[in-house]
Amino acid sequence: MESALSREALSREEIRYLLSCEDKDSEDLIFEAARSMTEKVFKNKVFTYGFVYFSTYCQNNCNFCYYRRSNRIDRYRRTAEEAVEISSALRDAGVNLIDLTMGEDPVAYRNGYEGLLHLVSAVNNAVELPIMVSPGAVIDDALPLLKAAGADWYACYQETHNRELFYRLRIGQDYDRRFDLKKQASSVGMLVEEGIMTGIGETIDDIVDSIMTMRDPSFRQVRVMTFIPQNGVPLVFDRQHRSSELRIMAVLRLTNPDKLIPASLDIEGISGLGPRLNAGANVITSIVPPNRSLAGVAQHELDIDNGHRSPDHIYEVLDGMGYRAATNNEYNSLIKKWTGGGNL
Ligand code: SF4
């Protein structure tokens, strides 16, 4: 931890040790170090992202996902006008970024991604906030078009960097293509988010590999999320091999002092926010306005309609914990440093 706090690159063995030491005192020290590293760089600021899951249709069949093609669930597809309206409300409520997420919806992909590009550019023109898109494994030609439409970030999660496990999770998808897209997004000037899941049958060494991979400076935001089983999802939660999301998050922070690390409200709702900030997170993702019939990802309903994921409630909770929501100027100047201007 001392090496990490003095910004030395941790070795594979050191990362493995931090992930696997078992006593409670050591764990508390790891969280303390992660929190202090975050505060050194970001003080008590926390960034906030509004989440607009605008299409829950998907052509894929990932076996950990509620929205997989074979799952017989009610789905929705929001129009560009609806996405603009929801995003404007989120902007007015003070979020720093709009996260436009979809499954790999064949309708949005049609005619050279016409529907997707139209929606991104409509939201960009209306809200004038940074935009993150999570459109799935698009063909690489789409990335410069998405950037031109106003997308600053490309989020595309590998979920594991163990190829064999990847092929069991993301049925019929191409590991290298998905990974290379993130490199291409970076090369066209987009910021990139990479992420993994825990509880999917990974080993500690898989997590070590992922942490080594996610150190790459082209990933400016790195996330870990616990797999939560939902109806119609074939993957079974692997308790035995499960690593702690919070521990992984803390080690991600110790190996990535300057990056954004999200605390998703999808896993444990608002009650899971404090422990995640304590483990080094500095972004609250998946802020969803209530009563808009919008879904989350890892748990599709949690804390949405009771308003506990609304911006106002989150600012109140942050305040009570001694943090403060970052201003748009603070967020924009952070990412401008990384993009050299970009779309902002
Ligand atoms: S994880 Fe994404 S690509 Fe896979 S089934 Fe779910 S929505 Fe589709």
Boltz pocket constraint, residues with backbone or C-beta under 6 A from the ligand:
constraints:
  - pocket:
      binder: B
      contacts: [[A, 57], [A, 58], [A, 59], [A, 60], [A, 61], [A, 62], [A, 65], [A, 66], [A, 67], [A, 68], [A, 69], [A, 102], [A, 103], [A, 104], [A, 136]]
      max_distance: 6.0
